[in-house]
């Protein structure tokens, strides 16, 4: 009896249920196709986003436990954290000792250069720091737009996160107005990773 209870407790710690997200179900979010342009020919369209996510899910397994712990503590969907890692750094594949090519952003979730990073570039502490910025971004949009639907608030929070990581001030009514590509790509990746246990 005790080993079974211990196993259940460990399962809850390592693989928490999908119901703990305070920001809605990413599976229910609409994600229009990412349009293909000359600039975005390498990462556009549903098939290309899925192909990228398929490759990234293998690297994500290394971070699955810290992602789920951080997600549980912040009441955030782990698939969303995984999707931002995939979108920002291809889960570390595009990084050189934790830095992007221009050495402006750092870590799996690409912390902007003006912010002091916590922990190593692929540590749980770093994942927690960037995920906390995501939660603050979502809550900022919620506070600014309390009448918006939950899905629009979440999309706005994803766009605000992207702007904050690039050290861009967001003043517009809708943070996704300028470019919804980032949010759509993150959402599509999150929906894919959700099917793989994140």
Beta strands, then each sheet from edge to edge (+ up, - down):
strand 1: 105-106
strand 2: 111-112
sheet 1: 1+ 2-
end
